[in-house]
Amino acid sequence: MTESFIFALMSIARNTLLLKRIAIGISFLIVSLILWNTYSFFKLFKTEERTKMEVVALASREFAVNQNLNDNFNVESKVIESNKNIPLILTDDKNVILDYRNLDTTKSKDSIYLKNQLKIMQSQNEPIVIPIGKNHHQLLYYRNSDLLRKLTYYPLALILILGLFLSVIYMMFRSNKVAEQNKLWTGMAKETAHQIGTPLSSLLGWIEILKAENVNEKYINEIEKDVVRLTTIANRFSKIGSLPEFKKSNIVEIAKTTFNYLESRSSKQIQFEFISSSNEIYTRINIELFGWVLENLIKNAIDAIQGNGLISLKIDEDSNKIKIDLTDNGKGIAKPQFKQIFKPGFTTKKRGWGLGLSLSKRIVEDYHKGKIFVEKSEIGTGTTFRILLNTTT
């Protein structure tokens, strides 16, 4: 049942991801078509403006060659006057400005302005050569019209909009991906808790049978401790994805219970030291989740010690703050990794998911509004993790 449940969740996640990729692909296709059509319109308008300028150039030639006022002159003049939107400058073969049209009238008398406009036209379009007689010619320079200039900026604006759109899509995709992952892990955790419940019930029955068979009570007590631990683990998994319940509890008692349990199941080469400034220090916590934090820290300390070692858990209360220090004399942590070790997936172990410390940080800081951090550490000397919680009167 567990495998089918997980497979169903993963299938839903894959299908959702596929739909999102299809939507992004369609968006890219639509934008690409718009850009292509814009480019096609741009080339078409540019060709039409070139054709229009060639007609104006032909009319200018006739105007320059034919000095008689006749009907043809009137037609040519009308052709030249019909150009209302394309700025142009007419020069001789030595680039001396002879005439201009559709430029800023307030600056048209400024020779520097005209020269600058001529440079712009020379950079945008090839001039149209107007032959005048055998040894002379004129040059017609022109600049893109306002419509064409706006059309030039349109693809840039569209690309900018596309960039913003992709940024939003990326952020949404990333947040949705995290949400889907959280949903998947939540479903797996709850299903795991459900599956653990069945053998736990059987174990409780077997314990009663062992008691009836007069088995050594010491063995039964140890089995019961493990069953209680499994029940606690199942409760932890069942609470993932749900808002945890908090109640006023003695943090010293909770910490000592977890500490003693792991001590009894660890190597005899490691010494365990529990120190508390008081037997009763109260705060509002979720017992299962906070016990999980202490368990993660203690297990990490055990893994960090190679051979003989010492693990010390110290609890102190000061200025409405509870300070919990977990110290080991293991291999230590490099200073650049003090914050990195709390990121999901980061691990220095050959086998490990890199979730223990990130989960602990979330439980302490997000749920209990406290702080957890590396107080100090030196390579080859050891590490001290510190947890800060608010006290409850």
N, C-alpha and C positions, 0 to 999 in steps of 0.2 A: 504493500500500500504506500509506503514511504517513497519508493522509487517512482511509482506512477504519479504521486502528488508532485514531487519535484520536477518530473518530466513535464507535467501539465503547466507548472509555473514557468519553466524555461521556454516552453513552446509559446506561451502568451507573450513573454518578453521578446522572443525572436520575431513573432508576427508584428508586434508593435514597432519594433526597430525597423522591420522591412517596410512597413507603411510609411514611416517617417522618411526613410531613404527615398522611396518612390516620390513622396511629396516634394522633397528637396530637388530631386532630379527633374521633376516637371517644372518647378520654379526656375531652375537653371535654363531649361529649354525655352520657356516663355521669354525670359530676359534676353537670351541669345538671339531669339527671333526679332525682338524689339530692336536690339542693337544692330542686327543685320539690316532690317528695314530702314532704320535711321541712316545707316551708312549709305544704303542705296539711294535714299532721298537726297542725301548730301551730294553724292556724285551726280545725280540727275540735275539738281538745281545749279551745281557748279558748271555743268555742261551747258545748261540753258543760259546762264549768265555770260559764259564765254561766247556763245552764239550771238547773244544780244550785243555784246561789245564788238564783235566782228562786223555786225550790221552798222553800229555807230561809227566804227573805223572806216567802213566803206563810204558812209555818208560824209564823214569828215574829209575824206580824200576828194570826193566830188566837189565838196564845198571849197576846198583849197585850190583845186584845178580850175573850176568854173567860176570866173569872176563876174559873170553876167547875171543879173537878177531875172530869173525866169521861173517857170513852173517847177522845173527840176530842183532849183535852189530852194523853193518853198517846201517841197517834199523832203529834201535832205535836212533842212532846218527843223522840220517837224520830227524827223527820226531822232535827231540829236536831242531835241527838247523832250522827247518822250521818256528818256531815261531819268527817272525821278528818285531812284533808290540805290544806284550803284555809284559810289564815289570814283572819279577818274581824273587823271591828269594827262594832258597832251604835251609832248615835248618834241623838240627837233632832234636831229641825229647826234647832237652834242649834249643832250639832256637838259637843254635850256627850256624852262617851263613856258609854254605858249598859252595854255588854257586849262581850266579845271572846272569840275562840276560836282555838286552834291557834297561839298565839304562844309565845315563850320564857317558860316558867313562872318562871324565875329572875328575869326582868326585868318581869314582867307588872304588878307593883305600882308600877313606876317610871312616873310620869306623863309624863316627857320621852320615855321609850322608846315609850310608847303614842302620843304625838303624832307622833313621827317615823314610826312604822309607819302612822299614819293618812295622813301626807303621801305616803308611798310608794304606798299603796292608791289615793289620789286621783289620782296620776300614772299609774297603770297601767290602771285600769278606771273606767267611769262607775258611780256609785253606783245602787243599786236603791231607789227610793222606796217606802216602806211607809205607806200612808194609815192614820191612827189617828183615827177620828172625823171631824168636819167641818173643824176648823181646825188639826189637828195631823197631823204625819207623822214617821216615823223614816227614817233613811238606813242602808242596809247597804253598807258598803265592804268590798272583798275584794282580796286580793293573789293573784298567780299562784301556783299550787302549785309545789312543788319539782320535780315532773316537768316541768311546763311551762317553768319557769325553765331547767332543764337542756336542754330541747329548744330554747330560745332560743339558748343558747350553742353548740349543735351545729353550725349552719351556719357560725358564725364559725370554729370549729375546723376544719371541713371546708374553708373558704376558705383558712385558714392552711396546711393540708396541701396543698391545690391549689397554693398559691404556692410551697411548698417543692418540690413535684413538678415544677412548671414551671421552677423554677430549676435543678433537676438535669437536666431535659430540655434546657434551653437550653445548659447547660455541656457535656452529652454531645453535643448537636447541633453546637455550635461546635467541639468537639474532633474530632468525626467529620468535620465539613466541612473542617477543616484537614487531617486525615488523607487525606480523599478528594482534596483539591487537591494535596497532596504526592504522592499516588499517581499522579494524572494527570500532574503535571509530571515525575515520575520516569519514567513510561512514555513520555512524549513525548521526554524527553532521551535515553533509551536507544535509542528508535527513530530519533532524529536521528543519533546516533552510528553506528547500523547503516547508515543511508542514506548518510552521508558516506563510509563505508568503500569503497563501490563506485567512485565517481569518483576517490578517492585511489589505488586500485589502478591505474586507467587512467592517471592522471597520472605515476605512477612508471614505467609502461611508456613513456609519451611522452618522459620525461626520458632514458631509455636510447636511444630513437631519435634524439633531438637530439644526444646525445653521439656516436652513430655517424655523424651527418651533419656532424660537426665544427663545430657552432654555437659561437659565442663562449662560452667557459667562464664568463665573468662572468655572462652571462644565465642560464646553467644553474644556477649557484650560487645566484642569487637565487630562481629557481623552486624549487630544492630547499629553501631556507629556508622558503618559503611552504608547501610540502608538509609539512615537518616541523611547522610551526605548525598546519596543519590536522589533522595526526595528533594533536598535543597536545590540540587542542580536542575532537576526537572522543573521546580518552581521558578528558577531563574529563567530558563528557556521559555516557559509559558508566559512570563511577564514582558518579554521582548516585544516592542511595538505597542505596548499598553502603558498608560500613565501609572507609575508605581505609587503604592501607598506608603505613607510615612507615619511613623509613630515615635513617641518619646522612648528612647532606649538607652541602656547603659553601654556606652561604647567600649568600656574596659572589658566587660563580660563577653561581648561579641568578638572582640579582637582576640581575647585569650582562648576562646573556644576554637577559633580557626587556627590560631598559632599552635595550640596543643595537638590538634588533630594532625596537622602536617608534620609536626615534630615526631609524632609516634610512627609515622610512615616514611621517614627520611633516613638517610644514612647515619649511622652512629658516629661517623667521623665529624659530623657537623654538630656544633653546640648551639643550643637555642637559649636566648636570654630575653625575658619579658620584664619590662620595668614600667611602672605607672606611679604617677604622683599621688593618685587616689584610687580607691577601690570602686568608686562610683563617679562617673562623669557622664552626664546626660546630654543628648542631642536628638533632634528629630531626623531619623534615617529610615531607609528601607533595609531591613536586616539582610535579606537574601542578596540584594545587589551590592551592598557595601562589603559583605563577607566575600563576595566575588572579587572585589578590588584588592582586599588584603591577601586573598589566596593567590591572585596573579603576581603581586609583588613578592610574596614569600617564595613562590615557585621560581620566579626569575632569579631571586637571590640564591636559591639552591643550585640552579643551573650555572650561575656565575662562579660558584666555588668549585674548585678542582682539588679533590682530596680533603684534607682537614680544613675546617673553617668555623666561623662564628657568624650567626645571624641574631641581630638584636632588634627588638621592637620596643620602642619607648613612647609612652603616652603622657602628655603634660597639658595642663590647662592654664591659660594665662590671658588676662584681659578679654574675657568673653570669646576666646579662641581656643580650639582644641588642636594641639600639635601632635601629629603622629609621625615618628621617624622610624623608617625601616632601613637598617644598616647591615651590610655584609662586607667581608674582606675578600671578595672575589676578584675577577679580572679587571673590573672597572669599565668606565665609559669615557670615550674621548669627548672633550668639551664641545666640539662642533655638532655632536649628536645629541646633546642634552634635550633639544626640542624635537629633533627629527625622530627620536624613538617613539614619540607619541602619535606619529602619523600612521594611518592604516596601511598595512602591508610592509612596513619597515621591520626587519628582523636581522639579527646577527647570528641566528642559529641556522644550522644546516637543515633542520626540520622545524618548521613553524610557519604560521599564517601571518604573524605580525599584527595580531588583532588585540592581544591581551592588554597592552598599555593604552592603546587608543580607546578601547572599551572602558578601561578604568578611568581615563580622563573624562570621558563623556558622563560616566556615572557620578564622579565626584563633582565636576564643574557644572554640567547641565542640569542634573537632577538634584544634587545636594547643595548647589551654589557655593562650593568650596574651591580649593586649589590643590593641584598635585603637580609636583615638579621635582627635578633632580637638585637637591640641596648642595651636594658636593660629590665629586668622584675623581679618582686618579687611576690611571692605567697601572695594573699590578698591585693596587692598594685596596680598592673597594669603592662602594657606592652607598650614598644615603638618599633615599627617596623621602620626601616630606609631603604630608597631607595636612591641610588646614581646613577646619570645620568650625561652624558657629555653635556655641554652647546653647543649651536650653535651660532656663531656670524653672 
